């Protein structure tokens, strides 16, 4: 007599040992622990990715163990066996009374749910929250909305007959929360789960849309691929106001601000081709819909693509874009190909160029996370590193340090360029600083394993190879600026207005007060640019064009950067000043044969309000052995009094920053430690070296001192061709194993 499938859902097969395990959760609800073969089929792509990028993970882990064993011990390789050893469960709902498996007893696809946990003491907006519907961790209207999303396999929004066979993944239901090991294993594959699901469902239980807002979005969905003019004409101003209101409600939801929620959305790869399949794979938001009765709730769902286009069409209405907090604005960058890992190579190994780890960490850092160290795990998952992190930390500074060491170990040099102007204390004098002005979402790509000059890292010290500048620093005094008044006789130098191609975007402009404040900066930069005649101007403009103009000025929002014809008389006046020098120098530029055109471009750049980051205070020059100069700019020092004594410090550059963008703070401003400080440092180093293998005495350089205090950093506007610079090279000589403290 055959078994009743409603009682015994596990039907025998050719492989009895590899069958799903089913547990009833109540009427028509089941928990299914899928079979190993089902698991393998689900995550085949992720298993392959771990194998493809194992070399990158091994390089990173090897550097961690060499430089900082205390940090390295919490990292391990994510390999296929680690993935397949993690239990994976799905929730199935069936009014048949059993799970309606097909003949192979597998679940073919699943939905993943992203939502906010209801922690004790959490404040939710009044009137938005109904009690959860056990065993579900959210309310019944949202349960029904989730179940209704099953079974869409085509462009038709109607579910097909197989909807009961689609599983649902909800973290609180599918992970044993009391099992610490299982939780750690699940965190390590969380990116895989949200990447593999057919569709991501995002529950915003604290958002209620009004009747007018729902009507506007319904009308807009049919117009979302139309031009802004057509949308505005069809919806009128009130419709755009409602679209803007919807976007603002989503931006202000608790989900929008949580690290793990952002991780779930980002791991779903919203930028990918598959996620642009509107009905089957595009992420879906589910919110409350306004109801006449406060005791009953209904829900409303809409696609992420609809939300994204609604935001683009309403973002500038009533100054909405200007009023949006940067921490919330950056969440809209997740679909940008310029910041996503979408273009990373399939096989990442030594020398492979990949997207920035710290760009991902920058956005994670702006979201809320109850366990600080989870931000490291989230960043690892979102950058595709085949590593996992197991530490449990609540210290944000320790988490920041760990993330920076991880980035350096992988090959990202950005932390070496960060400098804060906050004074240090005896208990907090790390060599590492948070970036001045906050984190960025546009850090450059880097080559895996490209950091070669670092030898050891602790929170307080770093040991690395440096290139020392032995030439004196030349200050730019007011007397030297006389020549600039022949070019710009009027004071202050007038700024250009940069107009946007789209009238909805703001213009770049400056007030008269801004111009007055920057007049001295512009004149000093002009003098420094011309210090070496036309040959120096050509070299500098090639650098500025490559490092600043092309990546930052020439965007799709404004006209391409070209010389301002109104500055033609100023360019001719400058050429008259430089002509005797230019006749003796051979131009190094292959891009601009006409010297006047190069000068016009330089003057246009100097008067551009977007160039203010380059026109820094305290611009100085440093001379090399060939009597040519380089511009030192944007000094960032921890103690204000040190700005008066820049000539008293030693300038050096980490060998790893020779080929880094010239606009970054590549030059380290150092102060040699006094004998008493060195004695104290010896003790600390010896103590650290037992644990870290740091600061090996047999590898000290020929210098009288290899121990320094980091005073600040500045930029060097000059190309340096090779990190292996020797004593005959202008400016620099190399010293190995230099110890830098904060």
N, C-alpha and C positions, 0 to 999 in steps of 0.2 A: 504494500500500500504506500503510495507516494506521500511525502510530507506536505502538510499544508503550508504554502509559502507565507501566509500571514503570521504563522507561528515560527517557522524556521526559514528565514529569508536567505540563509546561506545554502544555496543549492550546490551539490557536489559538482566538481569539474575535474579536468585532467590534472590539475595541480591543487590538490586539497589543502596543502600546507600554505599556500599563498592566496588566501581568501579575505575579503573584507570582514571586519568585526563590527557588528551592529548592536547598539544599545538604545533601548527605547527611552525617550525623554518625556513621554506623555502621549496623549491622544494625537495620532497622526504625525508625530515628530520623532526623528531618529538621529542619533549620532553614529556616523560611519567612520571607522578607522580603515582607510583604504589599504589595499594590498600593495606589496612592494612593486609589483609590475605596474599597477595603476600609478603609483608614486613615480616610478621611473619614466613612464610615458608623459606624465604631467610636466616633469621638471627636466626633460632631456636637454633643452636649450641651456638651462642654468648649469647643469652638470658639465656640458661642453664648454661653457664660458669659464668655469672654474679651472678646467684643464688648460684652456687657451691662455689664461693669464696667470698661470702658476709661477712663471719666471719672474714676473713683476712682483708678486707677493713674496717670493723667496729673496729677491734683492732687497726689498723693503725690510723684511724680518732680519736678514743678515746684518744690515746697517744698524737696525735697532739694537741687536745684541752687541755689536761692536761699540757703539757710541753710548748707549744707555741701557744696560741690562735690567735695571730696576723698572724701566718702562716696558721693555721687551717681554718680560715674563707674563704680561697680561694679554699678549697677542698670540694668535696661532693661525696656521694655514686653514683656509676653508677649502676642503677638497670634496670630490664626489661622495666618498664614503661618509663624511661628516653630514652632508646633506641628506643622504638616503637613510642614515641612522636615526633621523629625527622623526618622531611620530607625527603623522598628519591626519587630522580628522576633519570631517565636513558635516554640516547639518543638512538633513533632507526632510522635507515635509511632503506627505502623501496621504490623501484621503482614502487611499485603497487599504490602509492599515498595514502596509509593508513597503519597503523600498523597491520600486519597480525596476530592478536591474535588467539590462539586456542579457543576451546569452553569454557574454564574457564577464559578467559580474564586475563591471568597472563603472566609475563615474566619469563621463566624458569631459565635463567642463564645470566650472563653478564661478559664482559671484563672490567678491570680497567686499566686506562692509567696513567703512571708515566712519568713526563716530567718536564722541567724547565720553569718557567714563564719568560716572556719577560719583565722584569722591565725596566723602562726608564733609559737610561744611561748605560745599561749593555753592556759590550764589548763581542762580539762574534767573533770567528775566521773569518777572511775575506774569503768570498766565500762559507761559509757553510750555510747561512741562507736566505731562501726565505720569503716573507711576509706571515703572517698568512692568512688562508682562512676562513673568517667569516661565521658562528658564531664559527667555530673551532679556538682554540688559537694557532694552529700550521699550517705549510704550507700544500699545497694540496698534494704533494707526500706522506707526512706522514699520512694525512687523508685517502688516498687510501690504504696505507699499513695497517692502523688500521682496516678499513672496511673489508679488505681481510682476516683478522684473525678470522672472525666470523664463527661459525658453525662447528668446528671440534669436533666430539664426539668419535672418535675411533683412532686407531693407524695410520690410513690412513691420510696423510697430506692434502688430498683433502677435501674441505668443502662440507657439505651435504646440502640437500634441505632446512633445517631449518635455514640457516644462517641469514635470515632476522629477525628471532624472537629473536635473541640474542642482548641484550642491551649493551650499552657502558657507562661507568661512567668516566666523565672528571670533575675534581673539579670546574674549572671556569665556566663550562656550567651547572652543576647540583646543585650548591650551589648559592643562592642569595648573591652575594658578598657584597651588600649594607646592608644586614640584619645582624647586629652584633650578635644577639641571635642565629640565625640559624647557623652562622659560628661557634660559640662556641659549639653548640650542635653537629655539624658535626665533629668538631675536636675530640670530645669525643667518636665518633663511627668510626673514620677513620681506626683504626686497624681492626674493624669488617668488613668494606667494602673491604679492601684489602685481608683480610683472606677469605672472602666468594666468591670473584670473581672466575670464572672458570679459568681464566688465566690473568697474569699481562703482560702488554705491556709497554716496556721501550723505550722512544723516545730519542735518542741522536742526536739532530739536529746539534751539533757542531762537529760531527765525520764524516769523509769521508774515506772510505776504497778504496785502489787502486785495480786495476784489479788483480795484483799478490796476494794481501792479500785475496781477495774474492776467488780466485782459491785455495789458500792454505787452507782456512777454509772449502771450499766445499770438498776438498780431505780429510781433517782431520776428518770431520763429520763421514765418513765411518770407521775411524780408532780410534775413541775416546776411545773405550773400550779395545784397544790393549795395550801391554806393551810399555814402553818408547823405547826399542830397536827396536821394529817393526815400531813404529811411525817414529823414526829417520831414519830408513832404507828406508821407503817409501817416506818420504817427503824431505829427504836430508837436508843439513844445511840451504839452502835458504828458504825452507818451514818453518822450525822452526823459522827462523828470521822473517818471515812474521807473524807467530802466535804470537810471542813476540810483534811485532809492533802493532797488533790488541789489545792485552791486555793493552799495554801502552796507546794507544789512548783512550780506555774505562776508564782507571785509571785517565787520564788527562781531561776527559770530565767534564763539569760543573755539570752534574747530579751526578757524583761519589762523589762530595764534599758537597752536600747539605743535611741538616738534614732531611727535610721532604721527600726527595727522598729516603734516606736510610731507613727512617721509613716505606715508602710504600713497599719497597723490603723486609724488615725484617718482617713486619706484614703479608706479603704473605707466610711466613714460608717456605723459600726455603729448609730448612733441612728436612721437613716432607715427609712422604711416598708419599702422593698425588702429591706433586710438582715434584717428580721424574718420573711421568708419562710423557714421553718425548713430545708427540705431543699435548695431550689434556690440560695439566696443568702446564708444565714447563714454567717459565718466558721467555719472548721473547724480545730480543733487536732489535730495528729497527734503522738503521743508513743510512747515505748517501752513495751511490755508485758512484765512479768516473765516470764522463761522458765526452764525447768529447765536449759537448756544455756547456758553463758556464751559459746559460740562462735556461737550462732544467736540472732537477734533477730526479734521480731514487733512490730507496731505496733498502736495503738489510737487511734481518732478519736472526737471528740465536738464538739458545736456550742458556739459562744460563749454562746448563750442558756442552754444547760444549765449551763455553768460559772458564768455570772452569777447564776442563781437558786440554784445550789448554794452560792455565796459568801454570798448574802443569808440563807440558811437556816442557815449554820454559822458566820458571822462572829463571833458573841459566845460561842461555845462555849469554855469554859475560858479566858476572857479573851483570846481570839485577836485581837479587834479592837484592844484596848488595846496589844497587843504588836507590832502591825504598824507598821513604819517608815513615816513619812509619805511618803517618796519612792516607796514601793511602793503605799501606800494611794491616792495621787492617780491612779494608773493606772486605778482603778475609776471615776473621774469622767468618763471619755471618753464614756460613753453618756448623760450628763446633758444634757437640752435646755437647761438654764440656762447651760451653759458652751459648748455647741457652736454653730457658725455656722448651724445648721439653720433658725433663724428669721430669718436675715438676708434683706433684700429681694432680689428677683431682679435688679433694676437698682440698682446702687449708684453714686450720683453726689453732687454737693455737697449736704450737709445730710442725706443718708441715715443713719439710725441703724443701726449694725452692732455685731457682737460684738467683744470685746476681742482685740487682737493679743497683748497681754502675758499674758493668761490662757493662751493656747496656748504662748507662750514659757516661761512659768513651769514647765509640766510638761516641756517639752523640756529645760529647764535641769537638771532632776532626773535625766535619763537620761545615759548615756555616749555620747560621740561622739569618734571618733578625730581628726576635723578640726573644730576649734571653729567655723569659719565655716559649716559645714553646718547648724548650729542656726538660722541666719538663713534659709537656703533651706527648711528644714523648716517653720519658722513661717510663711513666706510661702505655701507650698503648703497648709498646714492652715487658713489663714485666707481662702483664695480670692482673694488679691491677684493681679492680672494683671501681676505683676512677676517678674523673675528676678534672681538675685544670683550674681556670678561670682568674687568674691574668694576667695582661699585663705588663711585665717588660722589660726594656732594659738594666738593670744593671746586668752584668755577675756575679759579686760577690754575689748579692742578690739571683740570680738564683742558684748558687752553694750552698749557705747556705740553701735555701729551699730544694734542692735535698738531702742534707745530713741529715736534720731534718726528711724528709720523710723516708729515708732509716732507720734511727734509730728507728722511730716510728713503722716501719714494723718489725724490729728485727735485722737489719743488723748492726753489731758493727764496721765495718771497719773505719768510720770516726773518731772513738776514737783513732785509731792507726796512723793517719796521722800527720806528723810534717814537717814543712818547716824550712830551715835555713836562711830565709829572715828576717832581723830585722824588728820589728814593730815600728809604729809611734804612736803618741798620738791619732790621728784620726782613726787609724786602728790597734787596739790591740785585735783582736778576739781570743778566745780560739781555734777556728777552723782553721786548715791549709789545704792548698792543699797538695797532696802527694808529697814527695820528689822524683824527677825523673819523675814526670808526672803520668797520670792515667794508669791503668792496665786493661787487659781484662781477668784476671784469679783470680778475687777475689773469696773467698770460698763461697759455699752455706751457708745458715743460716736458723735457725728455726724461724718461724713466732712468734712474740710476746716475743722474748727471751731477750730483754733489760729490766731489772728490777731495775737497780740502778740509773737511771736518773730521776730527779724530775722537772727540769725546764731548758729551753734553750732560750737564746737571742743571738743576733749576737756577743755580747761582753762576756757574761758569760754563764757558764753551772754549774748547781747544781747537784751533783751526790754523790754516796757512794764510798769511797776509802778504800783501804787496805794499811796501812802505813808500810814501812820498818824501823825498829828501830835499825838494826845492822849497824856497820860502814862499809864503803867501803874500800877494800884492793886493792891498786894499784899494778901492776906487774912491778917491776923494772928490770933493766938489770942484776943485781946480781942474781936474781931468775932464769934467763934463762940459767945459766951454765949447768944445767942438760940436756937441749935440745941439746947441742953440743955432748953429748954422744950418742944421737940417730941419729942426723944429723950433723956429724962433718964438712961437707963441707958447705961453704957459697957462694952464697945463696942456700937455699933449692930448688932443681930442681922440676919443674912442670911436671906433666904427660901430654901426648898428648891424647886427646879424639877423636878417629876417628869415622866418621859417617858410618852407614851401607850402605848408598847410596853415591857413589862417587860424586854426584852432590851437596851434602850438604857440607858446609865448616867444617873443623875440629876445635876443641877447643884447642887452644895452647897459650903459652905465650912467649914473647921475654925475652932475658936475662935482659933487663931493668925492665920488669915487675917482674921477679923473684927477682931481687935485692930490688925493692920497697916493695915487700910483705914478705921478709924474716923475718923481725921483727914481722909482724902480725902473721905469721905462728908459730913462736917460742912462742909468748905470748899465742896463743890459745892452743898450745900443753901443756904448763905449766899449764894453767888454767884447761884444761881437766883432768890432772893427780893430781890435788891438793888434791882430796879425795881418792886417790888410785884406785884400780881396781873396787871397788864398785861404785865410782863416774864415772869411765870410762864407765861401763856397763849402768848406768842410762843415761849418756849423749848420748851414741851411740844409745840407743833405741829411744831417742827423735829425734836425727838427722836423723835416718833411716826413722822414721815415718813422720817427718815434712819437710824434704828436699830431701832425696835420692829417696824415692818411688814416690812422686808426681812430682819431677823436673828432676831427673837424669835418671830414667828408662823410657825413651820414646821410641817410635818406630824408632827414627832416629839414635840412638846409641846403642852400646852393653849394656846389663844390668850391673849395678855397681857391681863389685866384687873386692876382695882384690888383690893388685898388688904384685905378687910374688917377684918382684925385691926389694920390701921393707921388705922382710922377715927378713934379718939381723937387720934392724932397729927396727922391732917389737920385736925381741928377746932381743935386748939391752934395750928397754924400759921395757920389762917384768922383766929383772934383777933389774932395778931400783925400780920397784913397788912391787916386790915379797914380801918383809917384810910386806908391808901394806896389800897386797892381802890375806896373810895368816890369818890376823886378821878380815877380812871383809867377809861377806856373799854376794855373788853376787845377784843382784836383777833381772838379765836378765834371761828370759826363752828362748830367741832366740839363744844365743851363749854360749855353755858350755865351750868352749875352750877359755881361756883368751887371748892366743896368737892370735887367729883368730880375736877377737874383736879389739885388738890393731892394727893388720894389716889393718882392715877396717878403723879404725880411722886415721891412717897415710896415707892411700890411699885417704881418704876424704880431709885431710889437703893439700895434694899435687895436688888435682884436681882443675884446673882453674875455674871450675863452682862454687866452694865453696867460691869465693872471697867475696860474699855478706855476708857470715857468719863471715869470718876472718876480723873483722873490727878494725880500729884503736882505741886506748884507751880502750882496753878490760880490765875490772876490775872484781873483785870478791866481793861478799857480803856474810857474814857469818851468819848462823842462831844460835839459842840457843843450837843446838846439835853439834855445831862445824863442820858442813858441809857447803859447799859453792855452790853458783850458779854464773854463768858467766853473767855479764852485758856487752852488746856489742852494737855497732852501735849507739852511742849517737848522736842525732841531736839537736843542740841548736841554738837558734835564734841569739845570739851574740857570736862571736868568743872568746871574753875574758872569757866567762863563762867556756870554756873547761879546764882552769887552776884551777878552783875552784869547781870541782864536789863534793868534800867532804863537801862543805858549804851548799849544798841544801838538801832538803827532798825528798826522793823517795817514790812514792805511785803508786798503780795500781787500776784502776777502777774495781769494783767487777764484772762488766760484761765481763772483759777481762781475767778472771782467766782461762777459758777453751778455749781461743782463741789460734791460732797457735803460738808457742813459738818464732818463728823467727820474728814476728811482733813487732812493737814498743809499747809494752804493758805497760812499766813503765814510769810514768810521773815524770819529774824532776821539783820540785816546790820550790818556794821561798816565805816564809811567808811575807805577806804585812805589812809594817811598820804602826805605829799608825796613822800617817797623811794620808797614803793611804787608810787605813781602814775607816777613817772618810769620805773621799770622796766616797768610795765605798758604805758606808751605804746610802748616799743620792741617789746614782744611783739605788741601789737595791730597796729602798723604792719606788722610782719613777716607776721602772719597775714592782714591785709587784702589783701595782694597775691594771695594764693591764694583767699581766701574772700569778698572784697568786704565785709568786716565792719566794724562800728563806724564808720559814716560821720560825719565831723566836722560836716557841715552840718546834721545832724539831732540835735544834742545838745539836752538839755532846758534849762529855765531854772535848774535847780539848780546849786549851786556845785560839786557833784561828781556824776558819773554812774558812778563806779567803786567797787565794793563787794566786800567779802569775805563769803562766805556762812558764818555762824557756826552756824546751826541753823534749825529750822522748828518751828511749833506749829499747833494747830488753832484755829479761831475759830467758836464756836457761835453764829452769827447769820447770818440770810439777808441777802445783798446782792443787790439786784435787777438791777443793770445794770453791765456792764463799762465802759461809757463814763461813768465817774464824774467829776464836775467838782469845782472847788474849793469849791462850796457844799454838797457832800454831807457829812453827818456822817462823822467818822473820817478820810476819805481825800482825797488829791489825786493826780492822775495825773502821772507823769513818763515820757517816752518814751525809748527807746534807752538803758536802763541796762545797764551792763556788770558782770556778776557772775562772780567767780572763786571757786575752792574755798579 
